[in-house]
Structure formats: structure tokens, C-alpha cells
Amino acid sequence: MIDVLVGRSLRNLRLKRGLSTRQVAYLLCIDPVELTEFEAGRARPSAVQLHEFALLFGIPIERIFMNEMPEASPSGVGGPAPRDDQVQEIARDYGQRDPIERILTFGILTATAEP
């Protein structure tokens, strides 16, 4: 049951920020299928992965264990959603750097997103 709760929470947090599954998976250096499995409650993220999700979404880790519905449509929260080409550019620029560095880059990515 906790896996389903965490999965719904991760999905809602992602949608709230207007990010696609592929974009989040890319930023966290995981396979999009793995993220889909987490969100469906069919797989359990590790403690390290939960920490990375919390950093990416800018929330305390305990908030992942609370299932909150998105407050607005995915494209309307926190400004425009980053485009796939921006996500790819960030990944290309940072290559194989530490996932935490990619997460810190997320703020730059969303701050420079074009409408």
C-alpha cells in the first residue's frame, strides 16, 4: 500500500511541475520505465532515489509520503514546462556528472524555460 501512496505522490509532484516522465527520468539518471513503475506503485524507489526526488521537487522527503493532488494543470504551475530540447541540452552539457549536480541544474533549466 505504501508503494502506491508514494507512486501517486511522485506522479502528482511531477505533474504539478509540468514535467514529463522522460524529463524527470533524464534528470535523475533513471530509465523512464522505472519511473513509470514507481509512479504505478509496482516498484519501490530506494532511499537514495527518494532523496533525489525530494531535491528535484524542492520538498522535504517526508512530503513524498503524502499524496497531494496537483493544484493546477501541469503546464500552468511554476511557469512554462521545460522543453525536451532544453533537458537534452542540460544532459549533454553535464554528461556523466553526479545526479545531484543534475538536480541542482534543474533550477537553471526551469528558470530559463521559454513559453
N, C-alpha and C positions, 0 to 999 in steps of 0.2 A: 504494500500500500504506500509506503514512503517513497518508493521509486516513482510511482505515478504522480504523487504530490510534487516531488522535485522536478520531474519532467514537465509537468504543466507550468510550474513556476518558471523554469528556464525558457520555455516557449513563450510565455507571456512577457517575460523581460525582454526577449529578443524582439518580439512584435512591437512592444512599447517603444523600442528604439528605432523601429523601421528597418531592421536588418534582415537579410535573407539567411537561410540556413547555410548556404555556401559561404557567405561573407563571414559569419561567426566562426564556422569551421576553419576557414582560412586563417583568420586572426589567431585562433587558438591552436593551430597546427594539428588539427584532428580531421578525420575523414567526415564529410557531410553525412554519410550513412550512420556513422557512430553518433553524431549529434541528433539525428532523427531517432535513433534508438533510445537515447537519453530522454528526449522530449516525449516519447511514447511510453516511457516507463518500462521498457523492455530490457534496458541496460542501466547499470549504476555507475555514475562518474566517480572517479577516485577523489580522495580528499584534496589532492593537488589540483585536479581539474575543477573541483568546486571552488577552490580558491581563485583560480584563473578566471572562472566565470564571474565571480564577485568583483574582481579587479576590472574586468572588461565592462561590466554593467555599472561600476561605481557604487556598489552597495555593500553593506556588511554581509558576510557569508550567511549569517542566520536568516537573512531575508529570503534566501533561496528556498528555505523550508516553509515559507508562507506562500500559498497560492493566491496571487493577486491578479485580477483581470486587468488587461490593458486599459488605460484611462482614455485613450483616443485611438484613432485609426493609425496603423503602422506608419504611414507616410506623414502624419501630422504631428508627431511627437519629437521634440528636441530638434526641430529644423529638418531640412531635407535629408533623406536617407543617402548614405554614400553610394556612389555608382560602383558597379563591379570593376570598371577600369581603374578607379581610384584604389580599391582594395588590392588589385593586382599590382599596381604601381608601388604601393607600400611594401608588399611582399617581395617584389623584385628588388627594390632598393635595400631592403633589410635582409634579404637572402635567408640564411640559416641561423639568424640571431636567436637568442633566447626568447621563448614565448612571452615572458614578462615585458621585454622590450617592445614586442609587437603590440601588447596590450596598452602600454604607455603611448604608443604611436596612435592608438585609436582616437585619442582626444584630438590629435592633429588632423586626422582623417575626417572626423565629423565637423570640426571647426572650419575646414576648407571646402566642405561639400557645396556643390552648386545646385541651384534649384532645377 
